[in-house]
């Protein structure tokens, strides 16, 4: 019995993936979360960020996800991998601040949000928001309060760009496999088809151009287009066409 057969037996959706840090889902979540946290450093509140993502259709905004999973989980992972990460004091700084204070999310009653009731309903935390603003000032992060559209584009396009790298490296065999992972396990809105399908509906040239714009207006070290994305965008192609031509 194959692994995919086992997945069916236990009523799970399985896809084939090679081994890398984070496999498919968590690896793509890294740049997605990076931009969400950077938007917070620039002056957006956690509710602004999560509201924008939930308006797009995500089941839960990424900062609320961190609170649910435990703020310290991702932070300790990054501490262990510090030698591989950017030497940037703003990189995932909000999560580090929360961990240092012991505000670890739902399990401690507060994180990006407060969870004061027995139902763990999230409410905004002015103290956390003020802490992020103070740290942004200390680190010299310009305050610009990104719009809802910008938050969506930065978070989603960073995720899609990493998906293109995963395809080019052969970690995922098919773009549709990435879509299955995100629509089945990461709260991506199914009516949008998954991140790579969604990218095709927007147009890879549109996404590539926006990434190049972010390279000029934001931090260029984070906004380097994946070679596959650039290639397909310049050719007027799509992830679906690339997949069909490979016959996988």
Residue, then its C-alpha position, 0 to 999 in steps of 0.5 A: x500500500x502506498x502513502x497515498x493509499x494510506x491517506x485515502x484510508x484515513x480520509x485525508x488528502x495526500x500529495x507527493x512532496x520531496x523533503x525540504x524545510x517546511x515541505x510545501x505548506x509551511x515553507x510557503x507560509x514563511x514569506x506569507x507571515x514575513x510580510x504580514x509581520x512587516x505590515x504590522x511593523x509599518x503601522x497596520x494593526x493585527x486586525x488590519x492584517x487579518x481582516x484583509x486576509x479574511x476579506x480575501x477569503x482565508x479561513x483565518x488571518x495568519x496572525x490569528x493562526x500564530x496565536x492559535x498555534x502558539x507564538x513561541x513555536x515559530x519563534x523557536x524554530x527561527x532561533x534554531x535556524x538563525x544562521x540561515x536567516x536574514x541578518x535583519x533586526x525587523x525580520x519576524x520581530x513582532x513574534x519575537x517581542x511577544x515571545x519575550x514577554x510570554x504572550x504566546x497566543x491563546x494558550x497564555x490568554x494574549x498574543x497578537x490579540x487578547x483572549x479574555x473569555x472562556x470562548x477564546x474570542x479574539x479582541x484587539x490588544x492596544x498594549x501589543x499594538x503600542x509595543x510594535x509601534x515603539x519597536x518600529x520607531x526604535x528600529x527606524x521602520x517608516x510608518x506608512x500603514x499599508x492598505x488592505x489591497x497592499x496587505x493582500x498583495x504582499x502576503x499572497x504574492x510572497x506566498x505564490x513566489x515561494x510556490x514557484x521556487x518549490x515547483x522549480x526545485x521539484x519539491x512539488x511535482x505539480x502546481x495543482x498539488x500546491x493548490x491541494x495543500x493550501x485549499x485542504x490544509x491551510x485555509x485558502x479559499x477553495x472558490x479561488x482554487x489555491x494559490x497557484x490557480x489564483x495566480x493564473x487567474x490574476x496573471x503571472x505578468x501582473x504578479x511579476x510586475x508587482x513583485x518588481x514594484x515591491x523590490x523598488x519600494x520595499x526591501x529588495x532582499x525579500x522581493x526577488x522573483x522566482x526564476x520560474x515565475x519570471x520565465x512564465x510571466x515573460x512568456x505570457x504563460x501560466x502555471x497550468x500551462x507549464x504543468x500541462x507541458x510537463x505531462x505530470 
